[in-house]
Amino acid sequence: MKPTTSSQNSFELLNIILLESNFKRDVEISYTDEEFKSNIDIGIENQLKDSILFVEVSLTYSSGIEDNKEIQAFIKMVGVFKCPNNSDLSTETFGKINAPAILFPFIRENLASVSMKAGISPILLPPVNFVKLSQK
């Protein structure tokens, strides 16, 4: 009997692809100012072709004081998943919740790594509840 790594009834991750990664920072950053705030925006798009689901997750990050964005980042990754023949989980639900939850740690790592290379403390994004995000 040949061992298998995936079930006929589960989604299979085929690939994770970094589509875009941009990072910009000012020379001086006002971390100590009380007005210094961060903003995070997450976008999710799905496309189904045959039995392959492409889930694109984008992150826009900015921080600074009011309109002066001292740190800016944009990261876009796509996960490529093979859809099962039959599953208790719909492709729509998987694409809005499960797939982004699989991709998000890779986005978090990308931002933390590039921010360290930029000479600042690593930007550690908080975990995201994709169930709540999908309900918005």
N, C-alpha and C positions, 0 to 999 in steps of 0.2 A: 504494500500500500504506500503510495507516494504522499509524503506530508505536504500540506498546503499552509500558506501563511495568511490566506484571506478566505473568508466565507462567501458563498454565493449570495448571501443575503445582506452583505455589508458593503459600504462604500470603500473603495480602495484608493489610497493616495498614490498617484503616479509620479507627480513632480511638484516642486515648489520653485517658482521662478521670480527673481527680483527684476521687476520691470523698470523701476525708477527709484533713485535715491539722491535727494538734494539736501544739502545742509549749508546754512549760512549763519555766521555770528559776527557781532560787533567786536571791536578790539577790547573795549571795556564793557563789563556787564554789571548791572546794579543789583546783585543778589541780595544785598543787605537792606535795600529800600523796602519799606512796608508795602508799597504799591506794586512791587514786582509780582506778576501773576503769569500763570501758564494757561494755555488754551489747547485743547485736543479735539480734533474732529475726525471721525472715522466714517469712511464710505464703503459700501459693499455692493458689488454688482455681480450678477450671475448670468451665465450663458450656457445653454445645453445644446450640444451638437452630437447627434446620434446618442450614444450612451456615455458620453464624456461630458462632465460638468466642469466648467471653468469658473472659479470663484476669485474675483479680484477684490482685494482689500487695500484701501488707501488710508494713510494717516497724514493729517496735516497738524503740525505742532508749531506753536509759537509761544514765546515768553518775553516779557519785558514790562515796561511801565506804560500804561494806556496804549496809545497808538504807536509808540516807539518799540517795535519788535526787535529785541536785541539778539534773539536766537530764533531761527526759523528752520523747519525741516519738512520735507515731503517724501514719503516712502510709499511705493506701490508694489505689491506682490500679488502673484496669482498662484492659486493651487489648482492642480489638474487632478480630477477624481474620476474613477470609473464607477458608474452607477450600477447597482445590483439589478438583477432581473426582477426580483421582488423583495421588498423591504417593508418593515413596519414603519420606518421613518420616510416621510415624503422627501423628494428631491428638493422641494422648495424650503422645507424646514432645515434640511441638512445644509443647504446653500446659505441660509440666513443666520444659522446659529452654530452648528457643529464645525463646518469648514472654516469660518472666520476664527473660531476658537483654536483651531489647529494652526492656522497661519499667524495669529497674533504674537506668539512668543518669538517668532523669527523677525517680525517687525520691531518688537521691543529690543531684541538683541542688536539689530542693525542700528537703531538710534543710540543705544547705550555705547556701542563700539565707536561710532563716528563722533559722538560728543567727547569721548575720552581722547580720541585722536586730535580733536580740535582744541585740546588743552583746557578743558573745563571738566568739572565733576560729571560722571556719567549721568545721563538723563534716564531715570528708571521710571518707566510708565507704570501706572497702577494696573492691576488686572481689570478686565472689562467683562461685565455680565452681558453676554450676547443675547440671552433670552430677553432681558429688559430692553436692550437696544433694538431688537427686532420688533418689539411692540410699539415703538415710536413711529 
